[in-house]
Amino acid sequence: DYVDQANPQSTRSASAQPKESQPLVAVVMGSDSDLPVLQPGLAILNKFHIPHTVRITSAHRTPTWMASYASAAASQGLKCIIAAAGGAAHLPGMAAAHTPLPVIGVPVKPTIGDGLDSLLSICNMPKGVPVATVSVNNSINAALLAVRMLGMSDPGMRRRYEEYMVESEREVREKDTRLAE
Ligand code: RP5
């Protein structure tokens, strides 16, 4: 569920996931302004039927909540965290500091600039605290990386990923064929 931290009582679904599913992936963001960037990644998680939860856990505006959420994530049964933030993008790194789970960082392009600041803020972590960082606004790759991680212990998931690869290749080959005609 998507929970607006300014109004936690008002919950609306951003992912259309069945309520009864145990979330395996947490998708967290620094602000609800990041949500549009995350929607393509959420579509990937839905395509692979991955139960997930979507939350706002700002490293700056809700630091205590962010730390408690990341600290509890592993014991909640989550398997990985996708964390998106822009500008002074501290959320992915701070989440990684509070959890042993793999954290995938999505740099969000800020209003000013091309997003290089977000990218470097997320990937330039000190040794010992890794964040797997995708390119600016690339929530699709973040979600696909999460699928690959889950596929390590879920043969069905890995099979669906292999089917996705075949499907992707077929799409490109069809485009190539049309161009060559
Ligand atoms: C970051 O600041 C958020 O991740 C967002 O990308 C950026 C701007 O937030 P808003 O001012 O739009 O809420 O913490």
Backbone and ligand atoms as CSV (ligand in chain L), in Angstrom:
chain,resi,resn,atom,element,x,y,z
A,1,ASP,N,N,0.840,-1.193,0.000
A,1,ASP,CA,C,0.000,0.000,0.000
A,1,ASP,C,C,0.875,1.242,0.000
A,2,TYR,N,N,0.339,2.260,-0.594
A,2,TYR,CA,C,1.003,3.549,-0.604
A,2,TYR,C,C,0.471,4.341,0.578
A,3,VAL,N,N,1.343,4.778,1.449
A,3,VAL,CA,C,0.889,5.521,2.620
A,3,VAL,C,C,1.500,6.913,2.591
A,4,ASP,N,N,0.649,7.907,2.610
A,4,ASP,CA,C,1.100,9.292,2.656
A,4,ASP,C,C,1.472,9.614,4.095
A,5,GLN,N,N,2.771,9.867,4.354
A,5,GLN,CA,C,3.194,10.091,5.735
A,5,GLN,C,C,2.612,11.368,6.324
A,6,ALA,N,N,2.224,12.311,5.452
A,6,ALA,CA,C,1.596,13.520,5.962
A,6,ALA,C,C,0.181,13.204,6.452
A,7,ASN,N,N,-0.357,12.095,5.969
A,7,ASN,CA,C,-1.720,11.717,6.333
A,7,ASN,C,C,-1.801,10.197,6.369
A,8,PRO,N,N,-1.179,9.577,7.398
A,8,PRO,CA,C,-1.042,8.124,7.401
A,8,PRO,C,C,-2.363,7.376,7.447
A,9,GLN,N,N,-3.428,8.056,7.850
A,9,GLN,CA,C,-4.720,7.365,7.892
A,9,GLN,C,C,-5.273,7.150,6.491
A,10,SER,N,N,-4.816,7.987,5.563
A,10,SER,CA,C,-5.349,7.863,4.212
A,10,SER,C,C,-4.454,6.944,3.397
A,11,THR,N,N,-4.913,5.727,3.193
A,11,THR,CA,C,-4.131,4.731,2.466
A,11,THR,C,C,-4.814,4.467,1.131
A,12,ARG,N,N,-4.009,4.499,0.069
A,12,ARG,CA,C,-4.579,4.118,-1.218
A,12,ARG,C,C,-3.627,3.157,-1.900
A,13,SER,N,N,-4.160,2.346,-2.763
A,13,SER,CA,C,-3.325,1.344,-3.405
A,13,SER,C,C,-2.574,1.952,-4.576
A,14,ALA,N,N,-1.253,1.778,-4.596
A,14,ALA,CA,C,-0.466,2.232,-5.737
A,14,ALA,C,C,-0.028,1.051,-6.571
A,15,SER,N,N,-0.220,-0.166,-6.063
A,15,SER,CA,C,0.358,-1.318,-6.736
A,15,SER,C,C,-0.662,-2.384,-7.077
A,16,ALA,N,N,-1.890,-2.230,-6.609
A,16,ALA,CA,C,-2.941,-3.195,-6.905
A,16,ALA,C,C,-2.535,-4.610,-6.513
A,17,GLN,N,N,-1.791,-4.732,-5.414
A,17,GLN,CA,C,-1.389,-6.062,-4.947
A,17,GLN,C,C,-2.469,-6.644,-4.053
A,18,PRO,N,N,-2.656,-7.980,-4.089
A,18,PRO,CA,C,-3.600,-8.580,-3.160
A,18,PRO,C,C,-3.165,-8.339,-1.723
A,19,LYS,N,N,-4.092,-7.972,-0.867
A,19,LYS,CA,C,-3.754,-7.613,0.507
A,19,LYS,C,C,-3.133,-8.788,1.278
A,20,GLU,N,N,-3.548,-10.026,0.926
A,20,GLU,CA,C,-3.126,-11.164,1.723
A,20,GLU,C,C,-1.681,-11.589,1.451
A,21,SER,N,N,-1.051,-11.048,0.392
A,21,SER,CA,C,0.289,-11.487,0.042
A,21,SER,C,C,1.320,-10.910,0.994
A,22,GLN,N,N,2.251,-11.735,1.385
A,22,GLN,CA,C,3.386,-11.258,2.178
A,22,GLN,C,C,4.317,-10.466,1.263
A,23,PRO,N,N,4.530,-9.189,1.507
A,23,PRO,CA,C,5.422,-8.429,0.620
A,23,PRO,C,C,6.838,-8.997,0.643
A,24,LEU,N,N,7.416,-9.140,-0.523
A,24,LEU,CA,C,8.803,-9.596,-0.645
A,24,LEU,C,C,9.740,-8.438,-0.956
A,25,VAL,N,N,9.201,-7.413,-1.577
A,25,VAL,CA,C,10.003,-6.253,-1.961
A,25,VAL,C,C,9.366,-5.004,-1.348
A,26,ALA,N,N,10.192,-4.197,-0.709
A,26,ALA,CA,C,9.733,-2.888,-0.244
A,26,ALA,C,C,10.229,-1.844,-1.237
A,27,VAL,N,N,9.317,-1.049,-1.724
A,27,VAL,CA,C,9.683,0.071,-2.590
A,27,VAL,C,C,9.481,1.333,-1.755
A,28,VAL,N,N,10.584,1.979,-1.412
A,28,VAL,CA,C,10.499,3.166,-0.563
A,28,VAL,C,C,11.012,4.375,-1.335
A,29,MET,N,N,10.511,5.539,-0.956
A,29,MET,CA,C,10.907,6.769,-1.656
A,29,MET,C,C,11.010,7.907,-0.661
A,30,GLY,N,N,11.780,8.911,-1.053
A,30,GLY,CA,C,11.974,10.043,-0.161
A,30,GLY,C,C,10.799,10.992,-0.118
A,31,SER,N,N,10.003,10.986,-1.199
A,31,SER,CA,C,8.883,11.923,-1.298
A,31,SER,C,C,7.861,11.342,-2.257
A,32,ASP,N,N,6.603,11.716,-2.081
A,32,ASP,CA,C,5.616,11.230,-3.049
A,32,ASP,C,C,5.856,11.820,-4.436
A,33,SER,N,N,6.692,12.858,-4.526
A,33,SER,CA,C,7.030,13.385,-5.855
A,33,SER,C,C,7.888,12.395,-6.651
A,34,ASP,N,N,8.441,11.377,-5.966
A,34,ASP,CA,C,9.232,10.343,-6.650
A,34,ASP,C,C,8.347,9.257,-7.267
A,35,LEU,N,N,7.098,9.203,-6.865
A,35,LEU,CA,C,6.245,8.082,-7.267
A,35,LEU,C,C,6.107,7.902,-8.781
A,36,PRO,N,N,5.936,8.988,-9.549
A,36,PRO,CA,C,5.814,8.778,-11.008
A,36,PRO,C,C,7.018,8.049,-11.605
A,37,VAL,N,N,8.201,8.336,-11.069
A,37,VAL,CA,C,9.413,7.661,-11.573
A,37,VAL,C,C,9.371,6.169,-11.236
A,38,LEU,N,N,8.729,5.837,-10.140
A,38,LEU,CA,C,8.709,4.437,-9.698
A,38,LEU,C,C,7.622,3.609,-10.377
A,39,GLN,N,N,6.653,4.253,-10.993
A,39,GLN,CA,C,5.517,3.505,-11.551
A,39,GLN,C,C,5.933,2.440,-12.579
A,40,PRO,N,N,6.872,2.728,-13.495
A,40,PRO,CA,C,7.265,1.661,-14.437
A,40,PRO,C,C,7.881,0.454,-13.724
A,41,GLY,N,N,8.608,0.693,-12.661
A,41,GLY,CA,C,9.164,-0.420,-11.883
A,41,GLY,C,C,8.069,-1.196,-11.163
A,42,LEU,N,N,7.080,-0.474,-10.650
A,42,LEU,CA,C,5.959,-1.154,-9.991
A,42,LEU,C,C,5.206,-2.022,-10.994
A,43,ALA,N,N,5.122,-1.553,-12.226
A,43,ALA,CA,C,4.467,-2.359,-13.267
A,43,ALA,C,C,5.236,-3.665,-13.502
A,44,ILE,N,N,6.560,-3.588,-13.439
A,44,ILE,CA,C,7.373,-4.811,-13.590
A,44,ILE,C,C,7.103,-5.771,-12.430
A,45,LEU,N,N,7.078,-5.243,-11.212
A,45,LEU,CA,C,6.805,-6.112,-10.054
A,45,LEU,C,C,5.431,-6.764,-10.196
A,46,ASN,N,N,4.470,-6.013,-10.697
A,46,ASN,CA,C,3.135,-6.584,-10.919
A,46,ASN,C,C,3.164,-7.638,-12.017
A,47,LYS,N,N,3.917,-7.358,-13.080
A,47,LYS,CA,C,4.016,-8.316,-14.192
A,47,LYS,C,C,4.542,-9.667,-13.709
A,48,PHE,N,N,5.470,-9.616,-12.751
A,48,PHE,CA,C,6.051,-10.861,-12.228
A,48,PHE,C,C,5.309,-11.356,-10.977
A,49,HIS,N,N,4.191,-10.725,-10.684
A,49,HIS,CA,C,3.343,-11.127,-9.537
A,49,HIS,C,C,4.137,-11.153,-8.232
A,50,ILE,N,N,4.946,-10.125,-8.044
A,50,ILE,CA,C,5.749,-10.036,-6.825
A,50,ILE,C,C,5.013,-9.187,-5.797
A,51,PRO,N,N,4.637,-9.775,-4.667
A,51,PRO,CA,C,3.994,-8.971,-3.633
A,51,PRO,C,C,4.967,-7.909,-3.123
A,52,HIS,N,N,4.493,-6.683,-3.070
A,52,HIS,CA,C,5.383,-5.609,-2.653
A,52,HIS,C,C,4.602,-4.541,-1.895
A,53,THR,N,N,5.358,-3.732,-1.200
A,53,THR,CA,C,4.743,-2.632,-0.468
A,53,THR,C,C,5.424,-1.338,-0.902
A,54,VAL,N,N,4.694,-0.260,-0.933
A,54,VAL,CA,C,5.212,1.021,-1.409
A,54,VAL,C,C,5.043,2.047,-0.293
A,55,ARG,N,N,6.154,2.652,0.142
A,55,ARG,CA,C,6.101,3.532,1.312
A,55,ARG,C,C,6.947,4.782,1.103
A,56,ILE,N,N,6.608,5.831,1.829
A,56,ILE,CA,C,7.450,7.028,1.888
A,56,ILE,C,C,8.226,6.969,3.194
A,57,THR,N,N,9.551,6.895,3.076
A,57,THR,CA,C,10.407,6.849,4.279
A,57,THR,C,C,11.553,7.838,4.048
A,58,SER,N,N,11.289,9.090,4.258
A,58,SER,CA,C,12.285,10.115,3.948
A,58,SER,C,C,13.447,10.089,4.943
A,59,ALA,N,N,14.672,10.081,4.399
A,59,ALA,CA,C,15.860,10.114,5.263
A,59,ALA,C,C,15.975,11.441,6.002
A,60,HIS,N,N,15.383,12.477,5.441
A,60,HIS,CA,C,15.533,13.812,6.023
A,60,HIS,C,C,14.302,14.269,6.793
A,61,ARG,N,N,13.122,14.005,6.228
A,61,ARG,CA,C,11.895,14.528,6.843
A,61,ARG,C,C,11.318,13.573,7.891
A,62,THR,N,N,11.589,12.274,7.710
A,62,THR,CA,C,11.084,11.284,8.687
A,62,THR,C,C,12.220,10.321,9.045
A,63,PRO,N,N,13.333,10.863,9.586
A,63,PRO,CA,C,14.518,10.021,9.792
A,63,PRO,C,C,14.284,8.867,10.764
A,64,THR,N,N,13.506,9.101,11.808
A,64,THR,CA,C,13.278,8.034,12.791
A,64,THR,C,C,12.428,6.933,12.192
A,65,TRP,N,N,11.401,7.338,11.456
A,65,TRP,CA,C,10.535,6.360,10.770
A,65,TRP,C,C,11.337,5.583,9.722
A,66,MET,N,N,12.160,6.287,8.945
A,66,MET,CA,C,12.983,5.638,7.928
A,66,MET,C,C,13.868,4.567,8.569
A,67,ALA,N,N,14.517,4.923,9.695
A,67,ALA,CA,C,15.437,3.981,10.341
A,67,ALA,C,C,14.676,2.790,10.915
A,68,SER,N,N,13.531,3.026,11.505
A,68,SER,CA,C,12.798,1.903,12.101
A,68,SER,C,C,12.222,1.012,11.009
A,69,TYR,N,N,11.796,1.607,9.903
A,69,TYR,CA,C,11.256,0.786,8.809
A,69,TYR,C,C,12.347,-0.100,8.209
A,70,ALA,N,N,13.491,0.489,7.910
A,70,ALA,CA,C,14.577,-0.297,7.312
A,70,ALA,C,C,15.098,-1.347,8.296
A,71,SER,N,N,15.168,-0.984,9.572
A,71,SER,CA,C,15.670,-1.926,10.579
A,71,SER,C,C,14.767,-3.143,10.719
A,72,ALA,N,N,13.470,-2.948,10.541
A,72,ALA,CA,C,12.513,-4.048,10.721
A,72,ALA,C,C,12.268,-4.843,9.443
A,73,ALA,N,N,12.770,-4.357,8.325
A,73,ALA,CA,C,12.395,-4.935,7.030
A,73,ALA,C,C,12.695,-6.435,6.941
A,74,ALA,N,N,13.878,-6.841,7.357
A,74,ALA,CA,C,14.249,-8.260,7.230
A,74,ALA,C,C,13.337,-9.137,8.084
A,75,SER,N,N,13.067,-8.702,9.304
A,75,SER,CA,C,12.222,-9.506,10.187
A,75,SER,C,C,10.766,-9.508,9.728
A,76,GLN,N,N,10.407,-8.559,8.858
A,76,GLN,CA,C,9.049,-8.531,8.300
A,76,GLN,C,C,8.899,-9.504,7.129
A,77,GLY,N,N,9.992,-10.165,6.756
A,77,GLY,CA,C,9.917,-11.125,5.654
A,77,GLY,C,C,10.248,-10.543,4.301
A,78,LEU,N,N,10.631,-9.264,4.272
A,78,LEU,CA,C,11.030,-8.657,3.002
A,78,LEU,C,C,12.373,-9.235,2.558
A,79,LYS,N,N,12.577,-9.310,1.249
A,79,LYS,CA,C,13.810,-9.897,0.707
A,79,LYS,C,C,14.731,-8.859,0.102
A,80,CYS,N,N,14.202,-7.753,-0.329
A,80,CYS,CA,C,15.060,-6.672,-0.812
A,80,CYS,C,C,14.294,-5.352,-0.782
A,81,ILE,N,N,15.050,-4.272,-0.827
A,81,ILE,CA,C,14.464,-2.933,-0.767
A,81,ILE,C,C,14.882,-2.163,-2.011
A,82,ILE,N,N,13.911,-1.600,-2.682
A,82,ILE,CA,C,14.189,-0.642,-3.751
A,82,ILE,C,C,13.955,0.742,-3.147
A,83,ALA,N,N,14.977,1.583,-3.192
A,83,ALA,CA,C,14.875,2.892,-2.546
A,83,ALA,C,C,15.153,3.990,-3.575
A,84,ALA,N,N,14.224,4.902,-3.708
A,84,ALA,CA,C,14.359,5.986,-4.687
A,84,ALA,C,C,14.450,7.326,-3.968
A,85,ALA,N,N,15.342,8.164,-4.471
A,85,ALA,CA,C,15.449,9.516,-3.912
A,85,ALA,C,C,16.150,10.410,-4.934
A,86,GLY,N,N,15.908,11.692,-4.791
A,86,GLY,CA,C,16.510,12.647,-5.716
A,86,GLY,C,C,17.283,13.724,-4.985
A,87,GLY,N,N,18.153,14.385,-5.712
A,87,GLY,CA,C,18.933,15.489,-5.127
A,87,GLY,C,C,19.930,14.964,-4.109
A,88,ALA,N,N,19.823,15.458,-2.876
A,88,ALA,CA,C,20.660,14.945,-1.781
A,88,ALA,C,C,20.073,13.594,-1.378
A,89,ALA,N,N,20.345,12.603,-2.219
A,89,ALA,CA,C,19.594,11.337,-2.188
A,89,ALA,C,C,20.186,10.374,-1.158
A,90,HIS,N,N,19.878,10.599,0.096
A,90,HIS,CA,C,20.477,9.814,1.167
A,90,HIS,C,C,19.694,8.567,1.532
A,91,LEU,N,N,18.455,8.462,1.072
A,91,LEU,CA,C,17.607,7.354,1.519
A,91,LEU,C,C,18.177,5.961,1.228
A,92,PRO,N,N,18.626,5.669,0.002
A,92,PRO,CA,C,19.115,4.298,-0.235
A,92,PRO,C,C,20.291,3.932,0.676
A,93,GLY,N,N,21.229,4.842,0.811
A,93,GLY,CA,C,22.381,4.555,1.665
A,93,GLY,C,C,22.002,4.412,3.128
A,94,MET,N,N,21.113,5.265,3.591
A,94,MET,CA,C,20.692,5.168,4.990
A,94,MET,C,C,19.894,3.894,5.228
A,95,ALA,N,N,19.082,3.509,4.244
A,95,ALA,CA,C,18.354,2.242,4.379
A,95,ALA,C,C,19.354,1.091,4.463
A,96,ALA,N,N,20.371,1.120,3.596
A,96,ALA,CA,C,21.382,0.045,3.598
A,96,ALA,C,C,22.136,-0.010,4.923
A,97,ALA,N,N,22.270,1.138,5.572
A,97,ALA,CA,C,22.969,1.172,6.861
A,97,ALA,C,C,22.156,0.512,7.966
A,98,HIS,N,N,20.851,0.341,7.715
A,98,HIS,CA,C,19.972,-0.180,8.763
A,98,HIS,C,C,19.455,-1.581,8.483
A,99,THR,N,N,19.896,-2.199,7.379
A,99,THR,CA,C,19.361,-3.524,7.059
A,99,THR,C,C,20.446,-4.383,6.416
A,100,PRO,N,N,20.397,-5.697,6.644
A,100,PRO,CA,C,21.299,-6.593,5.921
A,100,PRO,C,C,20.739,-6.989,4.556
A,101,LEU,N,N,19.519,-6.574,4.241
A,101,LEU,CA,C,18.915,-6.919,2.950
A,101,LEU,C,C,19.619,-6.177,1.818
A,102,PRO,N,N,19.591,-6.742,0.605
A,102,PRO,CA,C,20.102,-5.970,-0.531
A,102,PRO,C,C,19.232,-4.751,-0.792
A,103,VAL,N,N,19.908,-3.622,-1.016
A,103,VAL,CA,C,19.197,-2.369,-1.319
A,103,VAL,C,C,19.559,-1.942,-2.741
A,104,ILE,N,N,18.532,-1.681,-3.517
A,104,ILE,CA,C,18.714,-1.204,-4.896
A,104,ILE,C,C,18.306,0.264,-4.930
A,105,GLY,N,N,19.231,1.121,-5.309
A,105,GLY,CA,C,18.965,2.554,-5.308
A,105,GLY,C,C,18.541,3.064,-6.684
A,106,VAL,N,N,17.506,3.879,-6.684
A,106,VAL,CA,C,17.043,4.524,-7.920
A,106,VAL,C,C,17.258,6.024,-7.788
A,107,PRO,N,N,18.247,6.575,-8.502
A,107,PRO,CA,C,18.424,8.024,-8.470
A,107,PRO,C,C,17.279,8.700,-9.236
A,108,VAL,N,N,16.653,9.681,-8.593
A,108,VAL,CA,C,15.552,10.401,-9.232
A,108,VAL,C,C,16.061,11.744,-9.734
A,109,LYS,N,N,15.717,12.058,-10.965
A,109,LYS,CA,C,16.133,13.353,-11.530
A,109,LYS,C,C,15.425,14.478,-10.787
A,110,PRO,N,N,16.183,15.390,-10.177
A,110,PRO,CA,C,15.539,16.487,-9.452
A,110,PRO,C,C,15.013,17.561,-10.396
A,111,THR,N,N,14.343,18.524,-9.831
A,111,THR,CA,C,13.808,19.623,-10.641
A,111,THR,C,C,14.937,20.386,-11.323
A,112,ILE,N,N,16.035,20.573,-10.583
A,112,ILE,CA,C,17.195,21.287,-11.124
A,112,ILE,C,C,18.291,20.270,-11.430
A,113,GLY,N,N,18.840,20.321,-12.636
A,113,GLY,CA,C,19.957,19.440,-12.967
A,113,GLY,C,C,19.511,18.161,-13.645
A,114,ASP,N,N,20.534,17.368,-14.016
A,114,ASP,CA,C,20.274,16.170,-14.816
A,114,ASP,C,C,20.188,14.883,-13.996
A,115,GLY,N,N,20.370,14.989,-12.690
A,115,GLY,CA,C,20.263,13.794,-11.842
A,115,GLY,C,C,21.601,13.181,-11.487
A,116,LEU,N,N,22.693,13.786,-11.999
A,116,LEU,CA,C,24.012,13.252,-11.668
A,116,LEU,C,C,24.264,13.333,-10.157
A,117,ASP,N,N,23.750,14.400,-9.527
A,117,ASP,CA,C,23.907,14.518,-8.066
A,117,ASP,C,C,23.200,13.365,-7.349
A,118,SER,N,N,22.001,13.024,-7.808
A,118,SER,CA,C,21.272,11.901,-7.206
A,118,SER,C,C,22.052,10.602,-7.404
A,119,LEU,N,N,22.531,10.403,-8.633
A,119,LEU,CA,C,23.262,9.170,-8.959
A,119,LEU,C,C,24.498,9.008,-8.079
A,120,LEU,N,N,25.290,10.090,-7.996
A,120,LEU,CA,C,26.524,9.994,-7.209
A,120,LEU,C,C,26.225,9.871,-5.717
A,121,SER,N,N,25.186,10.554,-5.251
A,121,SER,CA,C,24.824,10.447,-3.831
A,121,SER,C,C,24.506,8.996,-3.468
A,122,ILE,N,N,23.920,8.260,-4.413
A,122,ILE,CA,C,23.487,6.889,-4.110
A,122,ILE,C,C,24.605,5.879,-4.328
A,123,CYS,N,N,25.365,6.031,-5.403
A,123,CYS,CA,C,26.346,4.975,-5.709
A,123,CYS,C,C,27.673,5.169,-4.989
A,124,ASN,N,N,27.959,6.392,-4.553
A,124,ASN,CA,C,29.278,6.666,-3.990
A,124,ASN,C,C,29.306,6.371,-2.496
A,125,MET,N,N,28.979,5.107,-2.177
A,125,MET,CA,C,28.888,4.699,-0.782
A,125,MET,C,C,30.263,4.324,-0.232
A,126,PRO,N,N,30.466,4.498,1.077
A,126,PRO,CA,C,31.728,4.045,1.661
A,126,PRO,C,C,31.809,2.520,1.614
A,127,LYS,N,N,33.044,2.033,1.534
A,127,LYS,CA,C,33.247,0.580,1.535
A,127,LYS,C,C,32.558,-0.033,2.749
A,128,GLY,N,N,31.868,-1.143,2.530
A,128,GLY,CA,C,31.203,-1.834,3.627
A,128,GLY,C,C,29.703,-1.648,3.664
A,129,VAL,N,N,29.204,-0.650,2.921
A,129,VAL,CA,C,27.746,-0.411,2.912
A,129,VAL,C,C,27.298,-0.286,1.456
A,130,PRO,N,N,27.064,-1.429,0.786
A,130,PRO,CA,C,26.771,-1.367,-0.650
A,130,PRO,C,C,25.325,-1.000,-0.955
A,131,VAL,N,N,25.162,-0.240,-2.020
A,131,VAL,CA,C,23.834,-0.008,-2.618
A,131,VAL,C,C,23.980,-0.294,-4.116
A,132,ALA,N,N,23.198,-1.238,-4.610
A,132,ALA,CA,C,23.205,-1.546,-6.048
A,132,ALA,C,C,22.443,-0.419,-6.743
A,133,THR,N,N,23.154,0.355,-7.554
A,133,THR,CA,C,22.564,1.586,-8.085
A,133,THR,C,C,22.268,1.452,-9.573
A,134,VAL,N,N,21.048,1.784,-9.961
A,134,VAL,CA,C,20.691,1.796,-11.377
A,134,VAL,C,C,20.808,3.233,-11.899
A,135,SER,N,N,20.568,3.395,-13.190
A,135,SER,CA,C,20.736,4.729,-13.763
A,135,SER,C,C,19.550,5.637,-13.396
A,136,VAL,N,N,19.710,6.908,-13.702
A,136,VAL,CA,C,18.730,7.923,-13.279
A,136,VAL,C,C,17.329,7.585,-13.805
A,137,ASN,N,N,16.389,7.558,-12.888
A,137,ASN,CA,C,14.959,7.300,-13.173
A,137,ASN,C,C,14.685,5.883,-13.678
A,138,ASN,N,N,15.662,4.983,-13.573
A,138,ASN,CA,C,15.493,3.656,-14.191
A,138,ASN,C,C,14.897,2.659,-13.193
A,139,SER,N,N,13.662,2.899,-12.810
A,139,SER,CA,C,13.023,1.986,-11.852
A,139,SER,C,C,12.753,0.620,-12.480
A,140,ILE,N,N,12.695,0.555,-13.794
A,140,ILE,CA,C,12.481,-0.741,-14.453
A,140,ILE,C,C,13.660,-1.670,-14.138
A,141,ASN,N,N,14.868,-1.168,-14.295
A,141,ASN,CA,C,16.027,-2.027,-14.008
A,141,ASN,C,C,16.107,-2.387,-12.529
A,142,ALA,N,N,15.690,-1.468,-11.669
A,142,ALA,CA,C,15.676,-1.783,-10.234
A,142,ALA,C,C,14.737,-2.957,-9.971
A,143,ALA,N,N,13.568,-2.903,-10.574
A,143,ALA,CA,C,12.596,-3.983,-10.365
A,143,ALA,C,C,13.098,-5.289,-10.972
A,144,LEU,N,N,13.695,-5.210,-12.148
A,144,LEU,CA,C,14.208,-6.438,-12.776
A,144,LEU,C,C,15.344,-7.042,-11.956
A,145,LEU,N,N,16.153,-6.196,-11.363
A,145,LEU,CA,C,17.216,-6.705,-10.491
A,145,LEU,C,C,16.614,-7.400,-9.267
A,146,ALA,N,N,15.546,-6.832,-8.746
A,146,ALA,CA,C,14.855,-7.477,-7.620
A,146,ALA,C,C,14.303,-8.837,-8.039
A,147,VAL,N,N,13.770,-8.924,-9.243
A,147,VAL,CA,C,13.253,-10.210,-9.739
A,147,VAL,C,C,14.394,-11.230,-9.825
A,148,ARG,N,N,15.529,-10.790,-10.331
A,148,ARG,CA,C,16.679,-11.704,-10.426
A,148,ARG,C,C,17.109,-12.178,-9.032
A,149,MET,N,N,17.113,-11.271,-8.077
A,149,MET,CA,C,17.482,-11.661,-6.701
A,149,MET,C,C,16.515,-12.708,-6.168
A,150,LEU,N,N,15.229,-12.468,-6.347
A,150,LEU,CA,C,14.236,-13.425,-5.854
A,150,LEU,C,C,14.365,-14.747,-6.600
A,151,GLY,N,N,14.781,-14.679,-7.853
A,151,GLY,CA,C,14.943,-15.889,-8.659
A,151,GLY,C,C,16.041,-16.810,-8.156
A,152,MET,N,N,16.941,-16.280,-7.344
A,152,MET,CA,C,18.022,-17.123,-6.807
A,152,MET,C,C,17.472,-18.218,-5.907
A,153,SER,N,N,16.363,-17.953,-5.237
A,153,SER,CA,C,15.805,-18.955,-4.323
A,153,SER,C,C,14.404,-19.398,-4.735
A,154,ASP,N,N,13.953,-18.929,-5.892
A,154,ASP,CA,C,12.600,-19.254,-6.356
A,154,ASP,C,C,12.687,-19.684,-7.825
A,155,PRO,N,N,12.704,-21.019,-8.072
A,155,PRO,CA,C,12.858,-21.496,-9.455
A,155,PRO,C,C,11.751,-20.992,-10.376
A,156,GLY,N,N,10.531,-20.843,-9.861
A,156,GLY,CA,C,9.432,-20.336,-10.683
A,156,GLY,C,C,9.699,-18.915,-11.141
A,157,MET,N,N,10.240,-18.123,-10.230
A,157,MET,CA,C,10.566,-16.732,-10.558
A,157,MET,C,C,11.658,-16.682,-11.618
A,158,ARG,N,N,12.659,-17.544,-11.440
A,158,ARG,CA,C,13.755,-17.549,-12.425
A,158,ARG,C,C,13.234,-17.966,-13.801
A,159,ARG,N,N,12.320,-18.928,-13.813
A,159,ARG,CA,C,11.751,-19.370,-15.094
A,159,ARG,C,C,10.984,-18.211,-15.747
A,160,ARG,N,N,10.220,-17.478,-14.947
A,160,ARG,CA,C,9.483,-16.343,-15.520
A,160,ARG,C,C,10.451,-15.282,-16.043
A,161,TYR,N,N,11.582,-15.137,-15.353
A,161,TYR,CA,C,12.569,-14.158,-15.840
A,161,TYR,C,C,13.169,-14.628,-17.167
A,162,GLU,N,N,13.422,-15.932,-17.251
A,162,GLU,CA,C,13.960,-16.462,-18.516
A,162,GLU,C,C,12.953,-16.258,-19.645
A,163,GLU,N,N,11.678,-16.433,-19.340
A,163,GLU,CA,C,10.643,-16.196,-20.358
A,163,GLU,C,C,10.623,-14.721,-20.759
A,164,TYR,N,N,10.828,-13.857,-19.771
A,164,TYR,CA,C,10.867,-12.417,-20.056
A,164,TYR,C,C,12.028,-12.088,-21.007
A,165,MET,N,N,13.170,-12.745,-20.776
A,165,MET,CA,C,14.329,-12.507,-21.649
A,165,MET,C,C,14.026,-12.936,-23.079
A,166,VAL,N,N,13.364,-14.082,-23.206
A,166,VAL,CA,C,13.001,-14.570,-24.545
A,166,VAL,C,C,12.042,-13.597,-25.209
A,167,GLU,N,N,11.069,-13.129,-24.427
A,167,GLU,CA,C,10.080,-12.173,-24.940
A,167,GLU,C,C,10.762,-10.878,-25.386
A,168,SER,N,N,11.709,-10.390,-24.576
A,168,SER,CA,C,12.423,-9.152,-24.917
A,168,SER,C,C,13.207,-9.321,-26.205
A,169,GLU,N,N,13.871,-10.477,-26.322
A,169,GLU,CA,C,14.667,-10.706,-27.524
A,169,GLU,C,C,13.762,-10.768,-28.754
A,170,ARG,N,N,12.614,-11.430,-28.594
A,170,ARG,CA,C,11.696,-11.544,-29.729
A,170,ARG,C,C,11.220,-10.159,-30.173
A,171,GLU,N,N,10.930,-9.290,-29.206
A,171,GLU,CA,C,10.463,-7.938,-29.553
A,171,GLU,C,C,11.506,-7.181,-30.363
A,172,VAL,N,N,12.768,-7.282,-29.925
A,172,VAL,CA,C,13.829,-6.557,-30.641
A,172,VAL,C,C,14.043,-7.152,-32.024
A,173,ARG,N,N,13.987,-8.486,-32.107
A,173,ARG,CA,C,14.185,-9.129,-33.408
A,173,ARG,C,C,13.074,-8.747,-34.380
A,174,GLU,N,N,11.842,-8.603,-33.851
A,174,GLU,CA,C,10.725,-8.205,-34.711
A,174,GLU,C,C,10.921,-6.784,-35.223
A,175,LYS,N,N,11.425,-5.910,-34.348
A,175,LYS,CA,C,11.701,-4.538,-34.786
A,175,LYS,C,C,12.782,-4.542,-35.869
A,176,ASP,N,N,13.790,-5.376,-35.667
A,176,ASP,CA,C,14.869,-5.477,-36.649
A,176,ASP,C,C,14.329,-5.962,-38.001
A,177,THR,N,N,13.453,-6.947,-37.925
A,177,THR,CA,C,12.884,-7.494,-39.160
A,177,THR,C,C,12.087,-6.429,-39.890
A,178,ARG,N,N,11.297,-5.643,-39.135
A,178,ARG,CA,C,10.485,-4.591,-39.774
A,178,ARG,C,C,11.379,-3.532,-40.414
A,179,LEU,N,N,12.476,-3.185,-39.732
A,179,LEU,CA,C,13.395,-2.190,-40.285
A,179,LEU,C,C,14.059,-2.688,-41.573
A,180,ALA,N,N,14.325,-3.983,-41.600
A,180,ALA,CA,C,15.041,-4.558,-42.740
A,180,ALA,C,C,14.142,-4.741,-43.952
A,181,GLU,N,N,12.806,-4.664,-43.739
A,181,GLU,CA,C,11.876,-4.921,-44.846
A,181,GLU,C,C,11.904,-3.783,-45.871
L,1,RP5,C1,C,14.155,13.866,-1.921
L,1,RP5,O1,O,13.977,15.174,-2.280
L,1,RP5,C2,C,13.051,13.099,-2.558
L,1,RP5,O2,O,13.463,11.798,-2.822
L,1,RP5,C3,C,12.736,13.872,-3.804
L,1,RP5,O3,O,13.302,13.273,-4.956
L,1,RP5,C4,C,13.376,15.210,-3.542
L,1,RP5,C5,C,12.389,16.345,-3.609
L,1,RP5,O4,O,11.321,16.091,-2.733
L,1,RP5,P1,P,10.043,17.049,-2.736
L,1,RP5,O5,O,10.532,18.411,-2.380
L,1,RP5,O6,O,9.469,16.964,-4.122
L,1,RP5,O7,O,9.103,16.467,-1.721
L,1,RP5,O8,O,14.133,13.683,-0.535
